[in-house]
Amino acid sequence: MAEKKNANSTPKEKMVKIRLPIIKGAESQEKFVALNGRRFKIKRGVTVDVPESIAEVLRHSEEQEYIAEELKAALEDEESKNE
């Protein structure tokens, strides 16, 4: 027999364990993440279970921060050569 699904129900998403590194000197040791109306406040330095989609958002965010830092360093290096 096929399972009936309520129109308001959402499928269970796979949970994954993550641990965000502590950032010394940071004003807050929490990271806020929102996706499709769901909000999470994740404490750094603590292993927590989050939906796989939230872990993916965090991975993409980290990748973009890294790319931005590389670009910033390259621009600063180019600027110092032009002085």
C-alpha positions as a printed NumPy array, in Angstrom:
array([[ 0.   ,  0.   ,  0.   ],
       [ 1.351,  3.435, -0.908],
       [ 2.052,  5.837,  1.917],
       [-0.211,  8.866,  2.051],
       [ 1.565, 12.176,  2.499],
       [ 0.044, 15.217,  4.088],
       [ 0.361, 18.284,  1.851],
       [ 1.806, 20.213,  4.799],
       [ 4.413, 17.632,  5.755],
       [ 8.028, 17.961,  4.72 ],
       [10.265, 14.988,  4.01 ],
       [12.863, 14.171,  6.661],
       [16.259, 15.442,  5.629],
       [19.455, 13.572,  6.347],
       [21.269, 15.012,  9.364],
       [25.046, 15.41 ,  9.438],
       [27.458, 16.253, 12.233],
       [29.454, 19.455, 11.908],
       [31.765, 21.444, 14.128],
       [32.567, 25.059, 13.361],
       [36.002, 26.214, 14.514],
       [36.303, 28.729, 17.31 ],
       [37.512, 32.099, 16.067],
       [39.676, 33.808, 18.658],
       [38.897, 37.472, 19.089],
       [35.528, 37.166, 17.37 ],
       [32.672, 39.157, 18.849],
       [30.366, 36.131, 18.719],
       [31.105, 32.413, 18.819],
       [27.842, 31.603, 17.06 ],
       [27.019, 31.378, 13.364],
       [23.527, 32.203, 12.098],
       [22.322, 30.301,  9.031],
       [18.95 , 30.583,  7.293],
       [17.635, 28.564,  4.375],
       [14.085, 28.433,  3.019],
       [12.575, 29.895,  6.162],
       [14.481, 27.624,  8.526],
       [16.894, 29.341, 10.894],
       [19.794, 27.899, 12.863],
       [22.194, 29.416, 15.368],
       [25.242, 27.158, 15.568],
       [27.706, 27.464, 18.432],
       [31.355, 27.292, 17.404],
       [33.535, 24.573, 18.928],
       [30.599, 22.237, 19.578],
       [29.718, 19.217, 17.442],
       [26.074, 19.473, 16.377],
       [23.659, 17.702, 14.036],
       [22.264, 19.872, 11.251],
       [20.312, 19.108,  8.079],
       [22.585, 18.28 ,  5.147],
       [21.387, 21.376,  3.263],
       [22.551, 23.642,  6.111],
       [25.968, 21.963,  6.122],
       [26.141, 22.623,  2.371],
       [25.293, 26.307,  2.868],
       [28.091, 26.54 ,  5.441],
       [30.572, 24.856,  3.06 ],
       [29.694, 27.28 ,  0.264],
       [29.963, 30.221,  2.641],
       [33.429, 29.113,  3.751],
       [34.548, 28.655,  0.147],
       [33.364, 32.148, -0.782],
       [35.102, 33.685,  2.243],
       [38.338, 31.981,  1.172],
       [37.983, 33.249, -2.412],
       [37.282, 36.772, -1.147],
       [40.397, 36.697,  1.078],
       [42.54 , 35.516, -1.844],
       [41.189, 38.289, -4.064],
       [41.735, 40.883, -1.352],
       [45.347, 39.76 , -0.87 ],
       [45.991, 39.817, -4.637],
       [44.547, 43.326, -4.958],
       [46.597, 44.581, -2.014],
       [49.726, 43.018, -3.518],
       [49.035, 44.648, -6.9  ],
       [48.367, 47.99 , -5.227],
       [51.649, 47.87 , -3.312],
       [53.552, 47.119, -6.558],
       [52.012, 50.184, -8.228],
       [53.121, 52.582, -5.483]])
